[in-house]
Amino acid sequence: MNSPMLVFVLILVVLWLSAQVGDLIRKTFLPFQETERGDFTVVVSAMLTLLGLLIGFAFSMAVTRYDQRKNYQEAEANAIGICPCTPSARPKRCSCSRVIEEIC
């Protein structure tokens, strides 16, 4: 399957439906007591805090990896550009040796 947008929409719908079904089951079989409401808000706020930290660290790592990849590509491009000018890298019977020697 090579359509990421379709997969995204499908997963989004499945997650929304599972959340609705879970909420319906909770309301039917285990309704909240007023004493449990305070504990629930503490757990929700702690989970949202951890989620925020997870997202922040993930983006931080992605930015670091992007910068590192960009630097590696630049270094590789520079190495490829210098390679023909290095006499040991050229073959002895290269038809373009004279032209390369004039350029370098």
Number of C-alpha atoms within 10 A of each C-alpha: 5 6 7 9 9 11 12 11 11 12 12 12 12 12 12 12 12 12 12 12 12 12 11 12 12 12 11 9 8 9 10 11 8 8 8 10 10 10 10 12 11 10 11 11 11 12 12 11 11 12 12 12 11 12 11 12 12 12 11 12 12 12 12 12 12 12 12 12 12 12 12 12 12 12 12 12 12 11 11 11 11 12 13 17 16 12 12 9 10 14 11 9 7 9 9 10 16 9 9 15 12 8 9 9
